[in-house]
Amino acid sequence: MKFDRSKTLQELENSDWGEPQNNSSLESAILHLRRVPLSEIKGDELVRMLIQHVGLEYLIPMALEQLHVDPLADRDWHSGSLLGAVLTSPYEYWKKHPDLLEEVERIYQQVLANKNNDIDLDKSTIRYLKQSYLFFSEFGPYISLLWDNERVKKTCNRSAVEILAIIASRQPITLEDLESLQGSQVSQEMIEALLKDKFIIYNYEGPYPANRYFRLSKSLIKPR
C-alpha cells in the first residue's frame, strides 16, 4: 500500500478528531500523534497507536515493514511489543486484508521457530507473543461477533468482551484457565456482572470439590 508519509493520519483520513475532552494523557497523546507526519512517528509511538486501533490502514503496513527487518521491534517498549500490537488488531482489519494476515502469521511462526537461538526471546516475551497470537488466531473473530450484539455494546467494556470471547472459543472453561489465557487476574466483580447480565452461565463438573466451568449464554452467541 502506497501513501504519502509526509502527511499525518489526520490528513490521510481527512478527519480531525478535535481537542482532548478530558484529562487523559493517553487521549492527548493519540490526538497529538494523529497530527504528526507518519515519517516522524517513533517505534514506541507506533505501538501505542496500534494498541488503541488507530490508523490501522496506514500503520499496520508501516509496522510490517519494521517487523521484516526486526521481528522483535520495538525494544524501546519491550521486546516483541510491535508484533504483539499487530497481532491484537481487530479481526475486521484482517478480514479486509487476508494477504497481510498471512504475512503476520509467517512472521510470528518464524519468531517462535527461532526461540531457542534468539537471546531476546525470554520466557516473558514468548508468553506475551503466544497470548497475542491467541487473539489473532482464535479470539478475534468472537470479539468481532460480540460487538455486533446490541446488549454487549450497551453493557460491556473492552475487557469484558475479551473475557466473553475467550469463553466462547474455549468453553467450557475454568476460571484458572480463563485467567491464564487473559494474561491477568479476572476480577470477581467482572464475573458476577457477566453472570447477572446473563452473558455467561456456569455449572460444576466432576466429583466434589468440583471445578466451576463457565460457558457463554446460548442467547448471546452460538460458538463456532
PEUR-V655627 format. One record per pair of residues at least 24 apart in sequence whose ideal C-beta (glycine too) atoms are under 10 Angstrom apart, sorted by the first residue. I is the first residue (numbers start at 0). J is the second residue. Records with the same first field share a line. If there is no record, write none. Layout:
I: J / J
//
This chain:
0: 56 / 57 / 59 / 60 / 61 / 63 / 96 / 99
1: 60
2: 37 / 56 / 57 / 60 / 61
3: 36 / 37 / 38 / 57
4: 36 / 37 / 38 / 39 / 40 / 57 / 61
5: 36 / 37 / 38 / 39
6: 36 / 37 / 38 / 57
7: 32 / 33 / 34 / 35 / 36 / 37 / 39 / 40 / 54 / 57
8: 32 / 33 / 34 / 35 / 36 / 37 / 40 / 48 / 53 / 54 / 56 / 57 / 58
9: 33 / 34 / 35 / 54
10: 34 / 36 / 37
11: 37 / 54 / 56 / 57
12: 53 / 54 / 56 / 57
14: 54
16: 53
25: 50 / 51
26: 51
29: 53 / 54
32: 58
37: 61
41: 73 / 75
42: 69 / 72 / 73 / 74 / 75 / 76 / 80 / 81
43: 72 / 73 / 74 / 75 / 76 / 77 / 80 / 81
44: 73 / 75 / 76
45: 72 / 73 / 75 / 76 / 80 / 81 / 84 / 85
46: 72 / 73 / 75 / 76 / 77 / 80 / 81 / 82 / 83 / 84 / 85
47: 73 / 76 / 80 / 84
48: 84
49: 80 / 81 / 83 / 84 / 85 / 86 / 87 / 88
50: 76 / 80 / 83 / 84 / 85 / 87 / 88
51: 84
52: 84 / 87 / 88 / 89 / 91 / 92 / 157
55: 85 / 88 / 89 / 91 / 92 / 93 / 95 / 96
56: 92 / 95 / 96
58: 84 / 85 / 88
59: 84 / 85 / 88 / 92 / 93 / 96 / 99 / 102 / 103
60: 96 / 99 / 102
62: 88 / 103
63: 99 / 102 / 103 / 106
66: 102 / 103 / 106 / 107 / 109 / 110
67: 102 / 105 / 106
69: 119
70: 106 / 107 / 109 / 110 / 111 / 113 / 117 / 119 / 120 / 128
71: 110 / 117 / 119 / 120 / 124 / 128
74: 119
77: 123 / 124 / 127
78: 117 / 118 / 119 / 120 / 121 / 123 / 124 / 127 / 128
79: 107 / 110 / 119 / 120 / 121 / 123 / 124 / 125 / 127 / 128 / 131
80: 124 / 127 / 128 / 131
82: 106 / 107 / 110 / 124 / 127 / 128 / 131 / 132 / 135
83: 107 / 124 / 127 / 128 / 129 / 130 / 131 / 132 / 134 / 135
84: 131
85: 131 / 135
86: 127 / 128 / 129 / 130 / 131 / 132 / 133 / 134 / 135 / 136 / 139
87: 130 / 131 / 132 / 133 / 134 / 135 / 138 / 139 / 142 / 161
88: 131 / 134 / 135 / 139
89: 134 / 139 / 142 / 143 / 146
90: 134 / 135 / 138 / 139 / 140 / 141 / 142 / 143 / 144 / 146 / 164
91: 139 / 140 / 142 / 143 / 146
92: 139 / 143
93: 135 / 136 / 139 / 140 / 143
94: 139 / 140 / 143
100: 135 / 136
103: 132 / 135
104: 132 / 135 / 136
107: 131 / 132 / 135 / 136
108: 132
126: 179 / 182
127: 182
129: 180 / 182
130: 179 / 180 / 181 / 182 / 183
131: 182
133: 164 / 165 / 168 / 169 / 180 / 181 / 182
134: 161 / 164 / 165 / 168 / 180 / 182
136: 168
137: 164 / 165 / 167 / 168 / 169 / 180 / 223
138: 162 / 163 / 164 / 165 / 166 / 167 / 168 / 169 / 180 / 181
139: 164 / 168
140: 164 / 167 / 168 / 223
141: 165 / 166 / 167 / 168 / 169 / 215 / 220 / 222 / 223
142: 167 / 168
144: 219 / 220 / 221 / 222 / 223
145: 198 / 215 / 219 / 220
147: 220
148: 198 / 218 / 219 / 220
150: 196 / 197 / 198 / 218 / 219
151: 196 / 198 / 219 / 220
153: 196
154: 192 / 193 / 196 / 198
155: 189 / 192 / 193 / 196 / 198
156: 189
158: 183 / 185 / 186 / 189
159: 185 / 189 / 190 / 192 / 193 / 196 / 198
160: 198
161: 185
162: 186 / 189 / 190 / 193 / 198 / 199 / 213
163: 193 / 198 / 199 / 213 / 215 / 216 / 219 / 220
164: 215 / 220
165: 213 / 215
166: 193 / 198 / 199 / 200 / 201 / 212 / 213 / 214 / 215 / 216 / 222
167: 199 / 214 / 215 / 219 / 220 / 221 / 222 / 223
168: 215 / 222 / 223
169: 213 / 222
170: 199 / 200 / 212 / 213 / 214 / 215 / 222
171: 200 / 201 / 202 / 204 / 210 / 211 / 212 / 213 / 214 / 215
172: 199 / 201 / 210 / 211 / 212 / 213 / 214 / 215
173: 201 / 204 / 210 / 211 / 212 / 213
174: 201 / 210 / 211 / 212 / 213
175: 210 / 211
176: 210 / 212 / 213
177: 212 / 213
185: 213
193: 219
//
